[in-house]
């Protein structure tokens, strides 16, 4: 704390005040010999020969006490934009968006919104459940721990075999339980938002692609990565800052599959070294 209790400073203000009061009441002259009653200086150390004024009696703090908390920090860390269509469906149902918690506090996935800027569509967990099965899914969603992942999946299909490789409570099929919002293969912008109270929100991250290429939305980097069928874009391992994550050269193509399906990616996990 910045304010401290100093008895000697209070006494120096109290004595003159008493003097003025006595002078006003008695109309007499009050003489005080300062040599007989010296006042200590405001920051004069106590008169103790063995005391070391350079050493303060403060409690010991843990080694990491001076490390500031990073707080909430979320990144879009992997996107599957152009999955092939299942033999029995004309829709690209295997689209997904992976969220990485790069901060040091857990995040409730119910507070997250992915806004598709061009269409004003929003991908999020629907709290207005319409069946006991959906209620069980929403109730069992787990907070995203620091260093953890969460997946927004359009809709799993046996052709893709995605959710069999994810832990329960770490993903949500928005196309199955809410609106089936497609991701255009041509141009889109995804904005990751965290709702922080009734009238507050925080934009954590934005990525976008234009004319079939992942691009730098700020125009700083000229790197462009073309969208390829069944291949996910992933953040390179170790990228955990928003400024870095918004540059296409921080992203890579997945070259390994994670299931018997056609998709190449690592949903729910860090991008492997083979991601180029």
Backbone as a ProteinNet text record, in pm:
[ID]
protein_1_A
[PRIMARY]
XXXXXXXXXXXXXXXXXXXXXXXXXXXXXXXXXXXXXXXXXXXXXXXXXXXXXXXXXXXXXXXXXXXXXXXXXXXXXXXXXXXXXXXXXXXXXXXXXXXXXXXXXXXXXXXXXXXXXXXXXXXXXXXXXXXXXXXXXXXXXXXXXXXXXXXXXXXXXXXXXXXXXXXXXXXXXXXXXXXXXXXXXXXXXXXXXXXXXXXXXXXXXXXXXXXXXXXXXXXXXXXXXXXXXXXXXXXXXXXXXXXXXXXXXXXXXXXXXXXXXXXXXXXXXXXXXXXX
[TERTIARY]
84.8	0	87.6	38.1	117.5	106.7	-0.7	-19.7	17.9	100.7	146.4	113.7	99.6	71.2	201.6	219.6	343.5	312.2	335.1	300.3	373.5	501.8	577.7	527.1	471.3	416	286.1	206.8	80.8	108.4	212.2	242.9	288.7	358.1	406	292.1	187.3	72.1	-21.8	-22.4	-114.4	-67.6	64.6	116.3	93.1	128.4	99	-49.1	-134.3	-277.6	-320.5	-264.8	-297.1	-246.6	-128.6	-73.4	-164.7	-210.5	-298.8	-427.2	-476.6	-598.9	-577.8	-464	-435.8	-415.3	-346.5	-323.9	-456.6	-547.1	-676.4	-758.4	-746.9	-829.1	-772	-640.3	-581.8	-517.9	-501	-433.5	-294.5	-232.3	-98.4	2.1	132.5	240.4	294.9	300.2	347.6	485.4	583.2	721	761.9	813.3	861.9	1007.1	1091.9	1233.2	1256.4	1282.4	1299	1423	1523.1	1641.8	1612.6	1519.5	1482.4	1384	1310.5	1210.3	1229.3	1336.4	1361.8	1258.6	1230.3	1140.7	1224.7	1192.8	1265.8	1224.3	1314.3	1279.6	1175.8	1096	986.7	1033	1151.5	1195.6	1321.4	1342.4	1460.5	1443	1540.5	1528.9	1530.8	1475.2	1474.1	1616.6	1633	1765.2	1802.2	1833.8	1875	2005.6	2114.6	2245.3	2257.4	2185.4	2198.6	2103.8	2012.2	1913.7	1976.4	1944.5	1993.3	1879.2	1884.1	1772.3	1753.2	1852.3	1838.3	1760.9	1737.1	1666.8	1525.5	1425.8	1286.6	1229.3	1142.9	1078.8	957.3	977.7	870	857	736.1	717.7	783.8	830.1	890.5	783.1	814.3	721.1	771.8	680.1	725.2	803.4	882.9	972.1	897.2	773.4	698.8	600.3	616.4	519.4	523.8	641.6	652.2	618.9	573.6	534.5	389.1	361.1	222.9	138.9	12.4	-80.2	-113.2	-115.5	-148.3	-298.7	-374.7	-519.5	-572.2	-693.9	-752.1	-678	-644.7	-580.2	-614.9	-696.1	-744.1	-701.5	-671.6	-632.6	-710.4	-745.6	-789	-661.2	-651.2	-524	-525.8	-644.2	-651.5	-787.1	-789.6	-916.3	-917	-1028.5	-1053.7	-1160.2	-1122.1	-1210.4	-1277.3	-1203.4	-1253	-1244.8	-1326.5	-1328.8	-1406.2	-1371.2	-1447.5	-1584	-1678.8	-1815.3	-1830	-1905.8	-1931.5	-2008.3	-1997.2	-2067.4	-2218.7	-2274.3	-2419.7	-2467.4	-2382.6	-2421.3	-2354.9	-2426.4	-2366.5	-2296.3	-2294.1	-2241.9	-2104.5	-2022.6	-1892.1	-1912.2	-1947.4	-1985	-1864.9	-1748.8	-1632.6	-1555.8	-1611.7	-1544	-1532.4	-1419.8	-1403.8	-1310.8	-1324.2	-1241.4	-1190.7	-1061.3	-1000.4	-960.1	-989.6	-954.7	-847	-742.5	-633.2	-632.1	-625.3	-616.8	-468.9	-423.3	-284.4	-265.7	-371.3	-362.6	-331.8	-353.3	-324.7	-446	-565.3	-688.3	-781.2	-862	-957.3	-1064.7	-1118	-1220.1	-1340.5	-1460.3	-1583.1	-1619.6	-1630.7	-1665.2	-1803.3	-1890.1	-2021.5	-2011.6	-1896.1	-1877.7	-1814.7	-1793.4	-1722.2	-1817.9	-1783.7	-1856.6	-1754.2	-1776.6	-1697.6	-1788.2	-1756.6	-1838	-1782.3	-1869.9	-1833.9	-1868.9	-1769	-1789.6	-1873.1	-1845	-1911.3	-2061.8	-2102.4	-2243.5	-2313.8	-2237.5	-2289.8	-2343.3	-2305.4	-2339.1	-2250.7	-2301.9	-2227.2	-2230.8	-2113.8	-2098.7	-2074.8	-2157.8	-2146.5	-2226.2	-2210.9	-2286.1	-2426.7	-2524.1	-2664.3	-2709.7	-2745.4	-2789.1	-2936.9	-3011.3	-3153.5	-3167	-3145.1	-3144.4	-3285.9	-3294.4	-3425.3	-3448.7	-3352.5	-3370	-3280.5	-3313.2	-3226.3	-3084.6	-3070.7	-2938.2	-2855.4	-2917.5	-2845.2	-2812	-2903.7	-2878.4	-2758.5	-2748.3	-2634.7	-2503.4	-2506.6	-2386.2	-2341.4	-2434.9	-2401	-2357.9	-2426.9	-2395.3	-2255.7	-2213	-2084.5	-1966	-1988.6	-1876.1	-1779	-1650.5	-1548.9	-1484.5	-1446.2	-1368	-1239	-1195.5	-1071.7	-955.3	-872	-763	-651.4	-564.1	-447.4	-368.8	-338.2	-268.9	-359.9	-492.4	-587.9	-657.4	-736.3	-803.2	-953.3	-1028.3	-1171.7	-1204.4	-1294.9	-1324.9	-1471.8	-1494	-1627.2	-1631.8	-1715.7	-1724.3	-1860.8	-1860.8	-1990.2	-2079.5	-2029.9	-2104.8	-2017.7	-1998.4	-1918.5	-2001.4	-1932.2	-1994.6	-1900.8	-1954.7	-1865.7	-1758	-1784.5	-1685.6	-1560.6	-1575.8	-1463.3	-1401.9	-1487.6	-1437.8	-1351.9	-1411.7	-1338.3	-1354.6	-1477.8	-1503.2	-1454.1	-1433.5	-1381.8	-1242.3	-1176.6	-1039.3	-1030.5	-1145.7	-1150.5	-1204.3	-1158.5	-1208.7	-1349.5	-1431.2	-1567.7	-1567	-1652	-1661.6	-1567.3	-1487.9	-1390.6	-1428.4	-1551.7	-1595.3	-1746.5	-1793.5	-1936.5	-1970.7	-2068.3	-2113.3	-2221.7	-2178.2	-2273.5	-2373.6	-2332.9	-2424.4	-2526.6	-2498.9	-2592.5	-2694.2	-2646.5	-2734.1	-2783.5	-2728.9	-2768.8	-2773.7	-2732.3	-2734.4	-2612.9	-2634.9	-2526.4	-2464.7	-2371.5	-2312.2	-2192	-2194.6	-2081.3	-1969.5	-1848.8	-1734.4	-1702	-1718.3	-1691	-1545.1	-1524.5	-1388.6	-1322.9	-1398.6	-1348.7	-1296.3	-1385.3	-1343.3	-1429.2	-1363.7	-1432.4	-1335.2	-1394.1	-1318.3	-1380.4	-1299.2	-1345.6	-1294.1	-1384.5	-1348.9	-1386	-1286.8	-1307.1	-1337	-1454.2	-1503.3	-1532.8	-1496.4	-1532.8	-1630.2	-1746.5	-1843.7	-1800.1	-1784.8	-1736.1	-1838.5	-1953.7	-2058.9	-2170.3	-2272.3	-2393.6	-2369.5	-2283.5	-2262.1	-2115.6	-2036.1	-1893.7	-1851.7	-1756.3	-1700.2	-1557.3	-1483.2	-1342.8	-1314.5	-1254.8	-1211.7	-1069.7	-1053.5	-923.4	-839.3	-902.2	-822.2	-907.7	-844.5	-910.7	-820.1	-879.5	-807.9	-901.2	-844.5	-929.7	-862.8	-942.2	-891.1	-965.3	-893.3	-946.1	-915.1	-1019.4	-1004.7	-930.6	-962	-904.2	-766.4	-720.9	-588.8	-599.8	-533.7	-519.2	-426.1	-468.5	-392.3	-374.5	-287.8	-269.6	-373.8	-470.4	-578.6	-529.2	-414.1	-357.9	-274.3	-246.5	-168.3	-20.2	27.6	169.7	255	207.9	281.2	219.3	304.9	255.9	238.6	268.9	255.6	109.6	84.1	-50.8	-44.4	-138.7	-144.9	-276.6	-268.5	-391.7	-463.9	-596.5	-680.7	-681	-652.1	-644.6	-745.9	-800.6	-904.5	-849.7	-926.3	-898.1	-772.1	-709.5	-587.7	-616	-590.5	-615.6	-498.2	-529.5	-427.9	-408.2	-283	-256.5	-152.8	-166.7	-62.1	61.1	175.9	298.9	316.2	376.6	400.2	482.7	440.5	511.4	456	368.2	306.7	192.1	202.9	99.1	65.5	110.5	79.7	-11.4	-109	-205.4	-136.9	-40.2	25.4	93	153.3	218.4	114.8	8	-92.2	-174.2	-168.2	-244.9	-164.7	-39.5	43	39.7	14.4	9.2	137.7	253.5	377.1	389.9	294.9	291.1	204.1	146.1	59.3	126.9	72.6	132.9	25.4	63.7	-24.9	-1.4	-110.4	-97.8	-74	19	54.2	20.1	-33.2	-65	-214	-267.5	-406.2	-418.2	-536.8	-559.6	-665.2	-725.5	-829.6	-827.5	-922.8	-933.1	-996.1	-1047.9	-1110.2	-1007.6	-1054.8	-963.8	-894.9	-933.6	-884.2	-742.5	-661.1	-527.4	-529.2	-497.7	-501.7	-467.4	-481	-457.6	-558.4	-688.9	-788.7	-776.7	-774.8	-763.4	-621.3	-522.8	-382.8	-294.8	-172.9	-75.1	-34	-10	37.6	171	182.4	307.3	418.5	540.4	655.8	644.6	564.9	550.6	463.1	398.9	315.4	405.4	393.5	484.3	411.8
-120	0	124	233.4	355.6	446.8	432.9	518.9	441	504.1	437.9	526.5	461.7	533.6	580.2	711.1	767.6	848.7	791.3	863.2	995.1	1001.8	1125.7	1238	1206.2	1310.3	1363.5	1276	1320.8	1411.7	1378.1	1460.9	1599.8	1611.1	1742.4	1830.3	1774.1	1854.5	1882.1	1789.8	1806.1	1913.5	1921.2	2017.8	2162.2	2198.1	2337.9	2370.3	2274.6	2300.3	2329.9	2256.8	2282.1	2419.1	2453.8	2585.6	2696.3	2685.6	2789.1	2795.4	2680.8	2682.2	2749.9	2722.5	2783.3	2933.9	2975.2	3119.2	3190	3124.6	3188.4	3199.9	3103	3103.9	3196.9	3197.7	3271.2	3403	3424.1	3544.9	3558.2	3446.5	3449.6	3407.3	3426.8	3387	3254.6	3157.1	3023.9	3006.1	2978.9	2961.4	2816.6	2757.9	2620.4	2619.8	2565.9	2556.1	2429.9	2447.6	2332.5	2252.7	2318	2243.5	2143.5	2183.1	2091.2	1984.4	2014.7	1921	1903.4	1837.3	1822.1	1730.8	1761.6	1678.1	1594.7	1470	1390.8	1432.1	1414.3	1438.2	1335.7	1370	1278.9	1138.1	1121.1	987.8	946.6	1007.7	973.5	833.8	743.6	608.7	613.6	515.3	512.7	507.1	564.2	574.4	440.8	347.2	215.3	180.6	177	159.2	28.2	-73.8	-203.4	-218.5	-121.7	-135.2	-100.8	-175.6	-150.1	-89.1	43.7	109.1	60.6	-8.1	-53.2	-183.5	-247.8	-375.3	-353.1	-385.9	-370.4	-505.3	-500	-622.1	-651.2	-721.6	-752.1	-902.4	-950.2	-1095.1	-1147.4	-1271	-1333.7	-1368.2	-1346.4	-1373.9	-1491.5	-1566.1	-1676	-1624.5	-1713.4	-1673.4	-1612	-1659.7	-1610.7	-1500.2	-1439.2	-1338.1	-1213.8	-1184.1	-1063.7	-1091.5	-1213.2	-1246	-1208.7	-1112.4	-1069.1	-1178.4	-1182	-1277.5	-1236.4	-1332.4	-1301.9	-1288.5	-1355.8	-1348.6	-1424.5	-1391.9	-1462.1	-1428.9	-1531.1	-1512.2	-1632.6	-1611.1	-1719.9	-1698.2	-1808	-1801.2	-1905.9	-1871.2	-1972.3	-2042.3	-2172.7	-2241.1	-2344.2	-2379.2	-2471.4	-2457.4	-2462	-2452.9	-2554	-2624.8	-2710.6	-2640.6	-2587.6	-2502.6	-2579.4	-2672.9	-2737.1	-2890.3	-2951.6	-3098	-3151.3	-3269.7	-3331.5	-3373.7	-3388.7	-3422.9	-3574.1	-3619	-3762	-3816.2	-3945.1	-4002.5	-3985.4	-3975.5	-3965.4	-3824.2	-3722.7	-3584.7	-3488	-3382.5	-3280.9	-3170.9	-3182.8	-3076.8	-3112.4	-3009	-3026.1	-3020.6	-3133.5	-3135.1	-3137.3	-3166.9	-3183.5	-3056.4	-2940.8	-2814.5	-2800	-2750.4	-2728.1	-2609.4	-2554.5	-2442.1	-2478.5	-2481	-2516.1	-2389.6	-2388.1	-2275.2	-2320.2	-2239.2	-2268.2	-2163.7	-2209.4	-2118.7	-2087.9	-1972.7	-1931.1	-1849.9	-1831	-1754.9	-1843.5	-1787.4	-1863.1	-1877.8	-1861.9	-1885.5	-1972.6	-2058.6	-2139.8	-2052	-2096.7	-2023.3	-2114.8	-2063.2	-2138.8	-2134.1	-2249	-2245.6	-2186.4	-2181.7	-2120.9	-1969.8	-1911.7	-1767.1	-1728.4	-1825.4	-1798.3	-1785.3	-1692.5	-1671.9	-1658.2	-1729.4	-1709.3	-1640.5	-1517	-1439.1	-1453.2	-1488	-1486.1	-1345.7	-1261.7	-1118.1	-1083.5	-1146.1	-1108.8	-1138.2	-1240.8	-1280.8	-1250.5	-1205.8	-1179.4	-1306.3	-1422.5	-1547.8	-1564.5	-1639.7	-1661.4	-1809.2	-1859.9	-1998	-1996.2	-2066.2	-2068.2	-2185.8	-2209	-2315.4	-2264.9	-2336.7	-2298.6	-2340.9	-2243	-2272.5	-2310.5	-2282.2	-2316.5	-2458.7	-2554.9	-2694.4	-2740.5	-2835.9	-2882.5	-3030.3	-3096	-3238.3	-3276.2	-3386.4	-3432.8	-3464.5	-3514.5	-3546.4	-3420	-3317.2	-3190.7	-3129.5	-3138.5	-3084.7	-3153.4	-3282.4	-3355.7	-3309.4	-3286.8	-3239.6	-3104.7	-3009.6	-2874.4	-2876.3	-2953.4	-2959.2	-3015.1	-3107.8	-3175.4	-3106	-2989.7	-2916.7	-2873.6	-2886	-2857.1	-2720.7	-2650.4	-2527.7	-2559	-2464.5	-2482.8	-2443.2	-2538	-2503.6	-2430	-2360	-2300.4	-2407.5	-2379.3	-2476.6	-2579.7	-2567.4	-2664.2	-2617.8	-2707.1	-2681.5	-2707.6	-2642.8	-2667.9	-2661.7	-2750.9	-2759.8	-2727.9	-2631.9	-2608.6	-2684.7	-2786.1	-2875.3	-2860.9	-2848.1	-2832.5	-2954.9	-3070.8	-3193.3	-3313.4	-3398.1	-3517.3	-3617.8	-3689.9	-3788.5	-3908.8	-4029.5	-4146.1	-4136.8	-4058.8	-4040.7	-3969.8	-3880.5	-3802.9	-3865.9	-3920.3	-3984	-3886.6	-3774.6	-3671.1	-3685.3	-3694.8	-3687.7	-3810.8	-3921.6	-4040.2	-4016.9	-3913	-3885.7	-3762	-3717	-3601.3	-3643	-3577	-3605.1	-3549.6	-3619.2	-3573.4	-3437.4	-3347.2	-3213.9	-3112.6	-3151.5	-3058.8	-3017.5	-3046.9	-3007.9	-2987.6	-2916.6	-2890.6	-2892	-2974.6	-2983.7	-2878	-2759.5	-2649.9	-2676.8	-2750.5	-2779.8	-2885.9	-2962.8	-3066.3	-3012.4	-2925.8	-2878.4	-2737	-2667.7	-2528.9	-2507.1	-2392.7	-2365.1	-2425.5	-2488.9	-2549.8	-2444.2	-2367.3	-2254.2	-2301.9	-2290.3	-2333.7	-2229.5	-2274.6	-2185	-2178.6	-2062.8	-2046.4	-2081.1	-2147.5	-2178.1	-2059.1	-1951.8	-1838.3	-1726.9	-1661.8	-1550	-1545.1	-1538.4	-1521.3	-1463	-1402.5	-1354.3	-1413.8	-1476.1	-1533.3	-1447.1	-1405.5	-1321.4	-1395.8	-1419.1	-1492.4	-1394.6	-1409.8	-1316.8	-1393.1	-1332.5	-1386.1	-1288.8	-1338	-1256	-1249.1	-1127.4	-1107.2	-1029.8	-1083.5	-1013.8	-971.8	-910.9	-879.3	-779.3	-681.3	-576.3	-563.3	-666.8	-659	-778	-754.4	-862.4	-825.9	-926.9	-906	-980.2	-910.7	-973.4	-1025.3	-1156	-1217.6	-1231.8	-1265.1	-1303.9	-1296.1	-1267.4	-1268.4	-1334.2	-1415.9	-1467.6	-1456.4	-1460.6	-1450.6	-1503.4	-1539.5	-1581.5	-1506.7	-1478.7	-1402.7	-1475.3	-1494.2	-1557.8	-1691.4	-1765.6	-1898.5	-1902.5	-1789.1	-1784.1	-1728.7	-1794.5	-1739.1	-1619.4	-1503.3	-1380	-1307.8	-1209.4	-1118.3	-1007.2	-1003.3	-905.2	-762	-743.2	-609	-567.2	-660.5	-628.6	-609.8	-650.7	-632.3	-737.4	-862.8	-970.7	-1002.6	-1032.2	-1066.7	-1217.4	-1295.1	-1440.1	-1479.6	-1572.9	-1623.6	-1776.1	-1841.8	-1987.7	-2028.9	-2107.4	-2145.8	-2256.7	-2252	-2350.8	-2479.9	-2591.6	-2720	-2817.4	-2899.5	-2992.5	-3092.2	-3107.6	-3204.9	-3177	-3062.1	-3026.6	-2906.6	-2923.2	-2815.7	-2718.7	-2591.8	-2494.2	-2505.4	-2504.7	-2508.1	-2404.9	-2349	-2262	-2345.7	-2295.1	-2366.7	-2378.2	-2485.9	-2508.4	-2394.4	-2344.2	-2235.3	-2097.9	-2082.7	-1952	-1931.4	-1830.5	-1807.9	-1660.3	-1575.2	-1432.1	-1395.4	-1307.5	-1270.3	-1208.6	-1120.8	-1053.6	-1154.6	-1256.9	-1359.9	-1448.9	-1482.6	-1576.3	-1518.5	-1387	-1326.2	-1316.7	-1364.3	-1364.5	-1502.6	-1513.8	-1644.9	-1725.8	-1658.2	-1735.7	-1805.7	-1781.7	-1855.4	-1979.7	-2001.5	-2115.9	-2216.9	-2339.2	-2445.8	-2542.6	-2626.5	-2730.2	-2860.5	-2921.6	-3052.2	-3159.6	-3247.8	-3352.9	-3492.4	-3498.3	-3626.7	-3637	-3757.2	-3782.2	-3817.8	-3806.8	-3840.2	-3950	-3990.4	-4092.2	-4168.7	-4260.1	-4335.9	-4253.5	-4136.2	-4050.5	-3978.7	-3893	-3827	-3701.9	-3653.5	-3524.1	-3534.7	-3433.9	-3420.3	-3303.3	-3330.9	-3227	-3286.2	-3204.2	-3250.2	-3182.5	-3199.5	-3131.8	-3172.6	-3070.3	-3096.5	-3118.1	-3098.6	-3120.5	-3014.6	-3002.6	-2910.4	-2956.9	-2863.2	-2898.8	-2973.4	-3086.9	-3163.6	-3097	-3148	-3092.2	-3113.3	-3211.4	-3239.9	-3138.2	-3046.4	-2943.2	-2841	-2828.9	-2744.1	-2632.9
0	0	0	-55.5	-69.3	50.4	131.4	247.9	372.3	459.4	581.2	701.6	816	938.9	998.9	1015.3	1068.1	1194.2	1316.3	1439.9	1454.3	1414.4	1435.5	1345.3	1230.4	1144.4	1203.4	1263.3	1324.1	1443.1	1523.2	1639.9	1598.3	1487.9	1443.2	1396.8	1350.7	1308.5	1423.8	1521.1	1632.3	1728.9	1757.1	1855.2	1811.5	1686.1	1646.5	1655.1	1624.4	1631.4	1773.9	1871.7	2012.8	2056.1	2004.5	2038.6	1990.6	1870.4	1816.3	1896.6	1939.1	2018	2151.5	2215.9	2346.2	2332.7	2225.6	2204.9	2186.3	2109.6	2085.5	2212.3	2303.2	2423.8	2531.6	2542.5	2654.2	2614.1	2483.3	2433.2	2492.5	2525.7	2584.1	2481.2	2512.1	2424	2473.6	2383.1	2419.5	2359.4	2446	2400	2420.7	2312.6	2319.6	2276.8	2358.3	2326	2244.9	2115.2	2027.1	2059.7	2121.4	2157.8	2269.1	2358.8	2467.3	2418.9	2313.1	2261.8	2111.6	2076.4	1931.1	1864	1738.6	1658.4	1561.5	1547.4	1446.1	1305.8	1209.9	1070.8	1026.2	925.6	885.3	852.4	793.6	755	831	948.7	1028.7	1087.9	1070.4	1126.4	1277.7	1343.1	1489.4	1543.6	1661.6	1722.7	1785.4	1700.5	1746	1676.5	1750.3	1686.6	1608.8	1648.5	1581.7	1463.4	1442.6	1335.3	1201	1100.5	964.9	884	857.1	787.7	644.4	588.7	450.2	439.1	552.9	552.5	602.4	521.9	561.1	601	698.7	747.1	659.3	548.3	455.6	444.2	420.6	407.3	281.1	287.4	170.9	68.3	-58.2	-166.5	-247.6	-306.6	-393.2	-512.1	-571.5	-680.3	-797.8	-823.5	-938.8	-903.3	-783.9	-739.4	-827	-888	-970.3	-1116.4	-1148.2	-1284.4	-1306.4	-1393	-1411.3	-1475.3	-1436.8	-1495.9	-1638.3	-1728.6	-1867.3	-1885.3	-1800	-1809.6	-1929.3	-1972.4	-2087.7	-2216.5	-2294.1	-2423.6	-2510.3	-2612.2	-2697	-2841.7	-2909.9	-3049.7	-3129.6	-3252.7	-3348.3	-3394.3	-3368.1	-3387.9	-3500.4	-3550.4	-3663	-3730.3	-3861.4	-3934.7	-4049.2	-4059.2	-4174.6	-4256.9	-4371	-4450.6	-4565.1	-4623.2	-4745.1	-4736.9	-4652	-4651	-4771.3	-4815.3	-4924.8	-4871.6	-4960.2	-4918.9	-4903.7	-4803.5	-4788.5	-4908.6	-4935.4	-5050.6	-5045.4	-4924.4	-4911	-4879.9	-4901.1	-4869.4	-4966.2	-5006.7	-5093.6	-5013.1	-4879.7	-4793.7	-4738.6	-4720.2	-4656.4	-4505	-4445.8	-4304.7	-4209.7	-4260.2	-4172.8	-4141.8	-4166.5	-4133.5	-3981.3	-3936.1	-3791.6	-3766.8	-3644.9	-3599.9	-3460.5	-3445.9	-3317.2	-3242	-3111.8	-3025.3	-2927.5	-2911.6	-2818.6	-2707.6	-2583.4	-2468.9	-2441.5	-2490.5	-2472.7	-2344.7	-2266.3	-2142.3	-2023.5	-1903.4	-1781.7	-1691.2	-1748	-1672.9	-1757.5	-1695.8	-1772.8	-1836.8	-1950.7	-2023.8	-2045.2	-2017.6	-2038.6	-2186.9	-2253.7	-2396.5	-2423.6	-2322.5	-2341.4	-2360	-2327.3	-2341.5	-2475.1	-2562.9	-2687.3	-2804.6	-2892.8	-3018.3	-3130.5	-3239.8	-3360.9	-3462	-3491.6	-3584.9	-3726.2	-3819.3	-3961.4	-4010.4	-4023.9	-4038.9	-4162	-4274.6	-4399.3	-4398.1	-4326.6	-4326.6	-4194.9	-4095.1	-3961.8	-3895.1	-3945	-3878	-3755.6	-3657.7	-3534	-3497.2	-3472.3	-3428.3	-3278.1	-3202.8	-3057.4	-3003.2	-2873.8	-2807.9	-2781	-2832.4	-2813.7	-2673.8	-2592.1	-2454.5	-2448.2	-2553.9	-2556.2	-2610.8	-2525	-2567.4	-2599.8	-2691.9	-2736.8	-2711.1	-2646.7	-2617.5	-2500.1	-2430.8	-2322.2	-2369.8	-2491.2	-2544.3	-2560.9	-2615.7	-2632.6	-2497.3	-2402.1	-2268.1	-2203.6	-2222.6	-2167.6	-2230.7	-2361.3	-2431.2	-2375.1	-2365.3	-2319.5	-2173.3	-2090.3	-1947.6	-1923.3	-2007.2	-1986.6	-2054	-2115.4	-2173.3	-2063.3	-2089.9	-1989.5	-2015.3	-1908.3	-1928	-2004.3	-2085.6	-2161.5	-2070.6	-2028.6	-1936.3	-2009.3	-1937.5	-2002.2	-2077.2	-2203	-2286.5	-2349.2	-2326.4	-2378	-2504	-2562.7	-2690.5	-2678.5	-2768.3	-2782.1	-2930.8	-2975.3	-3117.3	-3144.5	-3236	-3291.5	-3424.3	-3428.9	-3543.6	-3609.3	-3742.2	-3809.3	-3784.1	-3818.4	-3788.4	-3819.9	-3719.6	-3747.4	-3827	-3911.2	-3999.8	-4001.3	-4011.4	-4015.3	-4122.5	-4226	-4333	-4282.3	-4181.7	-4129.8	-4005.1	-3916.5	-3794.3	-3711.8	-3672.6	-3599.1	-3448.3	-3401.3	-3257.3	-3181.6	-3249.9	-3181.7	-3126.5	-3172.9	-3131.6	-3041.3	-2991	-2901.7	-2765.4	-2661.7	-2527.1	-2512.3	-2437	-2413.1	-2344	-2390.8	-2332.1	-2390.9	-2492.4	-2551.4	-2693	-2735.2	-2869.6	-2869.5	-2973.1	-2988.3	-3136.8	-3174.1	-3312.6	-3337.6	-3380.5	-3396.2	-3507.3	-3610.2	-3719.8	-3685.8	-3584.7	-3541.9	-3443.2	-3351	-3244.2	-3266	-3360.8	-3384.2	-3535.1	-3584.1	-3727.9	-3796	-3909.8	-3985.9	-4077.2	-4022.9	-4094	-4174.9	-4306.6	-4388.8	-4389.9	-4415.5	-4432.9	-4582	-4639.2	-4781.8	-4813.1	-4925.2	-4968.5	-5038.9	-5059	-5135.7	-5044.4	-4970.1	-4884.8	-4758.7	-4645.3	-4517.5	-4414.5	-4308.4	-4193	-4068.6	-3983.3	-3857.2	-3742.7	-3657.1	-3541.9	-3413.8	-3329	-3203.9	-3091.2	-3030	-2928.2	-2799.2	-2686.9	-2555.2	-2488.1	-2449.3	-2377.5	-2231.2	-2178.9	-2042.2	-1959.6	-1947.4	-1873.5	-1965.6	-1906.8	-1981.6	-2093.8	-2070.3	-2170.4	-2211	-2184.1	-2215.5	-2300.6	-2389.5	-2468.1	-2505.6	-2548.4	-2585.5	-2714.5	-2812.2	-2936.4	-2916.2	-2929.7	-2905.2	-3031.5	-3144.4	-3260.7	-3386	-3498.5	-3628.7	-3731.3	-3816	-3932	-4051.9	-4171.8	-4289.4	-4413.5	-4508.6	-4638.4	-4747.8	-4856.2	-4967.3	-5099.3	-5179.4	-5310.6	-5301.5	-5194.1	-5178.6	-5115.1	-5054.9	-4992.5	-4850.1	-4754.7	-4620.6	-4629.5	-4577.5	-4596	-4462.7	-4463.3	-4351.1	-4365	-4273.9	-4284.5	-4270.3	-4204.9	-4189.2	-4310	-4398.7	-4517.4	-4492.2	-4373.5	-4341.7	-4411.8	-4409	-4472.7	-4608.5	-4705.2	-4838.6	-4856.6	-4752.7	-4760.2	-4777.5	-4869.2	-4893.2	-4901.5	-4833.2	-4836.6	-4900.9	-5007.3	-5075.4	-5000.3	-5004.4	-4937.3	-5019.7	-4951.5	-5018.9	-4958.9	-5044.5	-5000.2	-4898.3	-4787.5	-4681.5	-4601.1	-4620.7	-4546.6	-4457	-4328.5	-4232.4	-4227.7	-4203.2	-4165.5	-4015.2	-3969.4	-3826.3	-3786.7	-3666.6	-3613.1	-3582.9	-3617.9	-3587	-3435.5	-3393.1	-3250.6	-3192	-3076.9	-3009.6	-3036.9	-3135.6	-3163.9	-3064.7	-2979	-2879.2	-2859.4	-2950.8	-2945.1	-3061	-3034.5	-3137.6	-3259.5	-3237.6	-3349.8	-3441.9	-3383.3	-3464.8	-3531.6	-3457.9	-3509	-3623.8	-3644.8	-3753.1	-3882.6	-3881.1	-4002.1	-4065.5	-4194.1	-4259.2	-4246.8	-4231.6	-4220.8	-4086.1	-3994.1	-3867.6	-3878.3	-3996	-4018.6	-4109.9	-4110.3	-4189.6	-4237.9	-4332.9	-4385.4	-4308	-4264.2	-4199.3	-4304.6	-4274.8	-4368.7	-4315.6	-4193.2	-4132.6	-4104.1	-4118	-4082.6	-3935.3	-3883	-3742.5	-3728	-3839.7	-3836.6	-3968.3	-3980.5	-4105	-4217.1	-4183.5	-4283	-4368.7	-4461.8	-4556.6	-4502.6	-4384.9	-4336.9	-4280.5	-4311.5	-4254.5	-4157.3	-4032.4	-3930	-3795.1	-3692.2	-3554.5	-3461.9	-3486.6	-3402.3	-3255.8	-3168.1	-3025.1	-2977.2	-3065.5	-3028.1	-3094.3	-3042.4	-3099.3	-3237.9	-3326.9	-3461.6	-3451.5	-3517.6	-3510.9	-3591.1	-3571.4	-3642.6	-3792.8	-3833.5	-3976.9	-4048.7	-3972.7	-4032.8	-4101.1	-4234.9	-4312.8	-4385.5
[MASK]
++++++++++++++++++++++++++++++++++++++++++++++++++++++++++++++++++++++++++++++++++++++++++++++++++++++++++++++++++++++++++++++++++++++++++++++++++++++++++++++++++++++++++++++++++++++++++++++++++++++++++++++++++++++++++++++++++++++++++++++++++++++++++++++++++++++++++++++++++++

